[in-house]
């Protein structure tokens, strides 16, 4: 096991930052705008799936409320290129 001081050396700081950002990007839901009031939310892999979109993301872009227009469920990653554990759900929501 490495001492804590060796992890903070200037040579390793960029590596730790990139590794942390990459890990965070893999486990979060993402949202993209389709038109003026319609958004697409891609969820992270959830064991057993999900029955509602990520409420925190949906309420951030639609503070007055939203309704679900479409729900797509699949077993692979959002780009469907790799097998990952969990059930991924893509939601299309429309702001009220």
C-alpha positions in Angstrom: 0.0 0.0 0.0 1.3 3.4 -0.9 1.7 6.2 1.6 -0.8 9.0 1.3 2.0 11.5 0.5 3.0 9.7 -2.7 -0.6 10.0 -4.1 -0.3 13.8 -3.8 2.9 14.2 -5.8 2.5 16.7 -8.6 3.0 14.0 -11.3 0.0 12.0 -10.1 -2.4 14.9 -9.4 -3.7 15.2 -13.1 -4.2 11.4 -13.2 -6.2 11.4 -10.0 -8.4 14.3 -11.3 -9.0 12.6 -14.6 -9.8 9.2 -12.9 -12.3 10.9 -10.5 -14.1 12.7 -13.3 -14.3 9.6 -15.5 -15.8 7.6 -12.6 -18.3 10.3 -11.9 -19.3 10.5 -15.6 -20.0 6.8 -15.7 -22.4 6.7 -12.8 -24.6 9.8 -13.4 -27.7 10.4 -15.4 -27.4 12.9 -18.3 -29.9 15.3 -19.8 -30.1 16.8 -23.3 -32.4 19.3 -24.9 -34.6 18.2 -27.8 -36.6 21.4 -28.4 -37.8 24.4 -26.3 -39.7 22.4 -23.7 -38.7 18.7 -24.4 -35.7 17.0 -22.9 -34.2 13.5 -23.0 -32.8 11.9 -19.8 -30.5 8.9 -20.0 -30.4 7.1 -16.7 -27.4 5.3 -15.2 -27.7 1.5 -14.8 -30.1 0.7 -12.0 -30.6 -2.9 -10.7 -34.2 -3.7 -11.3 -34.8 -0.6 -13.5 -36.7 2.6 -12.6 -40.3 3.6 -12.8 -39.7 7.4 -13.0 -37.1 9.7 -14.5 -34.3 11.2 -12.4 -36.5 13.7 -10.4 -33.5 16.0 -9.5 -32.6 16.5 -13.2 -36.2 16.8 -14.4 -37.1 19.5 -11.7 -33.9 21.4 -12.5 -34.9 21.9 -16.2 -38.7 22.0 -15.6 -39.3 23.8 -12.3 -43.0 24.2 -13.1 -43.5 20.4 -13.5 -43.1 17.9 -16.3 -44.8 14.9 -17.9 -43.3 11.8 -19.3 -43.7 11.5 -23.1 -41.7 8.3 -23.7 -39.8 5.6 -21.8 -37.3 3.3 -23.5 -35.7 0.4 -21.4 -32.6 -1.6 -22.4 -30.0 -3.8 -20.8 -26.8 -2.4 -22.2 -25.1 1.0 -21.7 -26.8 4.1 -23.1 -24.9 3.8 -26.3 -25.7 0.1 -26.4 -22.1 -0.7 -27.2 -21.0 -2.5 -24.1 -22.6 -4.9 -21.6 -23.0 -3.3 -18.2 -24.9 -4.5 -15.1 -28.2 -2.8 -14.5 -31.2 -1.7 -16.5 -30.8 1.6 -18.4 -33.9 3.8 -19.1 -34.1 6.7 -21.5 -36.9 9.1 -20.7 -38.4 11.9 -22.9 -40.0 14.6 -20.7 -41.9 17.7 -21.6 -42.1 20.8 -19.4 -45.6 22.0 -18.4 
